[in-house]
Amino acid sequence: MTAYREATRATRGFTLIELLVVLALIALLTGLAALSAGAAGSPVTREARRLAATLQLATEESRLQGRVLGLKFRRDGYSYLELVPREPDDESGPGFVWTPLPPRGAFAARTWPQPMRFELRIDGRAVAPAFGIAASAPQILLLPEGEFTPFTLRLVGTREAGATMRFGSSGQFELEGL
């Protein structure tokens, strides 16, 4: 009986959880390799490559964990957020709120190397960083289905031509000027 169980277990294959763990590890290692490979070059180039790598990693994280993530650009940098259920209270009732991801690791909030500025376009329209109440909402959404808000980001330093990144809604991206 034991030999029969071992034979059927050996021919069964991998479980979905095992495959998801392997994919998550591959995505993490690819992101880390891209971050370390981006250590050469100008500050704009390094930051563009770092952002592209973390965005790919966040997209995979959103897919694998089934979480809605967001990318928030600020004047001084960017951060990743997660949409989580809010604690219901008498005034506002149930709902959702954007919370920052942990301050350590690949999704930690980043500050742009100085002096550097950025230009963000969504659907061809320039988007300025929001302040006040709208400051908590991200400009870019990363959905568990693998889709995210298509956008174009141009990073410009003082002495360089800059780098342009275009991200499509289904995850394709291109980097120019690197």
Secondary structure as UniProt FT lines:
FT   HELIX           2..12
FT   HELIX           16..37
FT   TURN            38..39
FT   HELIX           43..65
FT   STRAND          69..74
FT   TURN            75..76
FT   STRAND          77..86
FT   TURN            90..92
FT   STRAND          95..100
FT   TURN            106..107
FT   STRAND          110..111
FT   STRAND          116..122
FT   TURN            123..124
FT   STRAND          125..127
FT   HELIX           132..136
FT   STRAND          140..142
FT   TURN            144..145
FT   STRAND          151..157
FT   STRAND          163..167
FT   TURN            169..170
FT   STRAND          173..176
//
